[in-house]
Amino acid sequence: MAIASWFMGEHLDNWDIMSSLVIAGGTICTVIFADHTSPSFGLADLEALYGQPQMAVYMIAVPTVMLIHAAVVYCVSAWNLTTPNPEVPAYAASFLKISEEDHDPMNWARAEVIGWAGLGGLLGGQSVLFAKSLMELVKAALKGDVSAFGTFFPYGILFLMLGCLYCQITSLNAGLRLYDSLSVVPVYQ
């Protein structure tokens, strides 16, 4: 935070400080209360974990939240909501209750920051999940169990991981291209 403000000349405000404190607090709680054991998983274990009902809910909820972030970014950009004179279609203006007298471009800019950075963060989380799954299979293969690589499962995980990494970097860069790092990075983390 201090380095970005000093080195890049970005303005530091209360929003940046609060965001950074929330992230630091969440990180500290995660480290303190997390399970510190690291069990090993083979192909059957991972397939069983991915087949759990909780994972089905997760696999529906996360892409839904990603689509919401992408829709916000698309609408803000397509309708020029960050400008004083947006081009909002009539159906959307009535649905979103957007009128010229209460239109605040800063609120829409904040929504776009949250959209880009949140999408990048969600994709980053998925890439970590897929990387961990793939590394568990590689670890099992190094111990002599190469049977997993005779199935589609690890290659599907590899494809998803690479796709998430590409989309993560793309959305993060798009957010950084439009807004300063003090706004984007805390939401991304």
VMD Tcl script that draws the C-alpha trace (Angstrom):
set ca {
  {0.00 0.00 0.00}
  {2.68 2.47 0.98}
  {4.94 1.38 -1.88}
  {2.18 1.81 -4.49}
  {1.38 5.23 -3.12}
  {5.01 6.34 -3.05}
  {6.48 4.50 -6.05}
  {3.57 4.81 -8.48}
  {2.18 8.12 -7.23}
  {-1.28 6.69 -6.54}
  {-3.58 8.39 -4.04}
  {-4.22 6.45 -0.83}
  {-7.68 6.95 0.71}
  {-9.79 5.38 3.49}
  {-11.28 2.82 1.07}
  {-7.78 1.49 0.30}
  {-6.80 1.30 3.97}
  {-10.03 -0.45 5.01}
  {-9.77 -2.94 2.15}
  {-6.19 -3.79 3.08}
  {-7.09 -4.21 6.76}
  {-9.97 -6.56 5.91}
  {-7.65 -8.64 3.71}
  {-4.93 -8.77 6.38}
  {-7.49 -9.74 9.05}
  {-8.94 -12.48 6.85}
  {-5.50 -13.84 6.05}
  {-4.52 -13.92 9.73}
  {-7.76 -15.73 10.67}
  {-7.25 -18.24 7.86}
  {-3.71 -19.05 8.96}
  {-4.62 -19.29 12.65}
  {-7.70 -21.48 12.27}
  {-6.75 -23.58 9.23}
  {-5.95 -27.27 9.38}
  {-2.15 -27.56 9.23}
  {-1.97 -31.21 8.13}
  {-1.36 -32.11 4.50}
  {-2.81 -35.49 3.55}
  {-2.01 -37.10 0.20}
  {-4.76 -37.87 -2.29}
  {-4.80 -40.34 -5.17}
  {-7.10 -40.50 -8.19}
  {-9.89 -42.34 -6.35}
  {-9.74 -39.87 -3.44}
  {-9.93 -36.84 -5.74}
  {-12.77 -38.33 -7.79}
  {-14.66 -39.00 -4.55}
  {-14.04 -35.44 -3.32}
  {-15.12 -33.92 -6.64}
  {-18.24 -36.13 -6.52}
  {-19.44 -34.85 -3.13}
  {-22.75 -32.93 -3.02}
  {-20.94 -29.93 -1.51}
  {-18.70 -29.84 -4.58}
  {-21.74 -29.86 -6.86}
  {-23.08 -26.79 -5.02}
  {-19.63 -25.20 -5.26}
  {-19.42 -25.95 -9.00}
  {-22.73 -24.17 -9.52}
  {-22.19 -21.26 -7.10}
  {-18.71 -20.18 -8.24}
  {-19.46 -19.95 -11.98}
  {-22.70 -18.12 -11.12}
  {-20.79 -15.52 -9.10}
  {-18.24 -15.27 -11.93}
  {-21.04 -14.63 -14.43}
  {-22.45 -11.89 -12.19}
  {-19.01 -10.21 -12.05}
  {-18.65 -10.51 -15.83}
  {-22.16 -9.11 -16.38}
  {-21.40 -6.09 -14.20}
  {-18.19 -5.42 -16.11}
  {-19.94 -5.83 -19.46}
  {-22.85 -3.55 -18.57}
  {-20.68 -0.82 -17.06}
  {-18.43 -0.86 -20.13}
  {-21.09 -1.28 -22.85}
  {-23.38 1.38 -21.42}
  {-20.57 3.84 -20.50}
  {-21.80 4.02 -16.90}
  {-18.51 5.53 -15.70}
  {-19.15 8.66 -17.81}
  {-21.50 11.56 -17.01}
  {-23.71 10.65 -20.02}
  {-24.32 6.89 -20.02}
  {-25.98 5.11 -22.93}
  {-28.33 2.83 -21.01}
  {-31.07 1.03 -22.94}
  {-34.58 1.86 -21.71}
  {-35.26 -1.67 -20.40}
  {-32.08 -1.60 -18.32}
  {-32.61 1.94 -17.04}
  {-35.99 1.03 -15.61}
  {-34.75 -2.28 -14.23}
  {-31.62 -0.79 -12.62}
  {-33.41 2.46 -11.72}
  {-30.75 4.54 -13.48}
  {-31.74 8.13 -14.11}
  {-29.68 11.14 -15.14}
  {-30.29 12.98 -11.88}
  {-29.04 10.20 -9.58}
  {-26.38 8.79 -11.91}
  {-23.04 8.70 -10.07}
  {-20.15 7.57 -12.32}
  {-17.92 6.90 -9.27}
  {-20.30 4.22 -7.96}
  {-20.25 2.51 -11.35}
  {-16.46 2.79 -11.52}
  {-16.29 1.09 -8.12}
  {-18.63 -1.64 -9.40}
  {-16.38 -2.13 -12.42}
  {-13.29 -2.42 -10.19}
  {-15.06 -5.02 -8.06}
  {-16.17 -6.82 -11.23}
  {-12.71 -7.06 -12.82}
  {-10.76 -7.73 -9.62}
  {-13.38 -10.06 -8.15}
  {-13.49 -12.09 -11.35}
  {-9.69 -12.34 -11.38}
  {-9.66 -13.39 -7.73}
  {-12.34 -16.04 -8.25}
  {-10.48 -17.44 -11.24}
  {-7.23 -17.40 -9.24}
  {-8.89 -19.43 -6.50}
  {-10.05 -22.01 -9.02}
  {-6.59 -22.24 -10.57}
  {-5.14 -22.99 -7.11}
  {-7.77 -25.70 -6.56}
  {-6.97 -27.32 -9.90}
  {-3.19 -26.97 -9.41}
  {-3.43 -28.65 -5.99}
  {-5.49 -31.48 -7.49}
  {-3.03 -31.96 -10.34}
  {-0.01 -31.89 -8.03}
  {-1.60 -34.56 -5.83}
  {-1.82 -36.80 -8.90}
  {1.77 -35.99 -9.87}
  {2.86 -36.76 -6.31}
  {1.06 -40.12 -6.47}
  {2.70 -40.84 -9.85}
  {6.15 -40.10 -8.41}
  {5.40 -42.68 -5.70}
  {4.67 -45.25 -8.41}
  {0.92 -44.90 -9.02}
  {0.78 -43.73 -12.65}
  {-2.71 -45.13 -13.26}
  {-4.31 -41.68 -12.93}
  {-2.65 -40.45 -16.12}
  {-4.36 -43.20 -18.11}
  {-7.71 -41.46 -17.53}
  {-9.24 -38.20 -18.71}
  {-9.39 -36.71 -15.19}
  {-5.88 -35.19 -14.85}
  {-5.96 -33.77 -18.38}
  {-9.34 -32.16 -17.70}
  {-7.92 -30.66 -14.50}
  {-4.86 -29.40 -16.41}
  {-7.08 -27.80 -19.08}
  {-9.25 -26.11 -16.43}
  {-6.20 -24.89 -14.52}
  {-4.60 -23.36 -17.62}
  {-7.90 -21.78 -18.67}
  {-8.40 -20.27 -15.22}
  {-4.84 -18.94 -15.15}
  {-5.23 -17.28 -18.56}
  {-8.60 -15.72 -17.68}
  {-7.32 -14.67 -14.25}
  {-4.39 -12.73 -15.70}
  {-6.58 -11.28 -18.45}
  {-9.21 -9.94 -16.05}
  {-6.63 -8.66 -13.56}
  {-4.77 -6.83 -16.33}
  {-8.02 -5.37 -17.65}
  {-8.81 -3.99 -14.20}
  {-5.29 -2.62 -13.77}
  {-5.41 -1.03 -17.22}
  {-8.52 0.94 -16.22}
  {-7.94 1.63 -12.51}
  {-5.05 2.09 -10.10}
  {-3.51 -0.85 -8.29}
  {-4.60 0.44 -4.88}
  {-8.19 -0.09 -5.96}
  {-7.80 -3.36 -7.86}
  {-5.32 -5.44 -5.85}
  {-7.16 -5.43 -2.48}
  {-10.36 -6.68 -4.13}
  {-8.38 -9.23 -6.19}
  {-6.75 -10.68 -3.09}
}
mol new
graphics top color blue
foreach p $ca { graphics top sphere $p radius 0.5 }
foreach p [lrange $ca 0 end-1] q [lrange $ca 1 end] { graphics top cylinder $p $q radius 0.2 }
display resetview
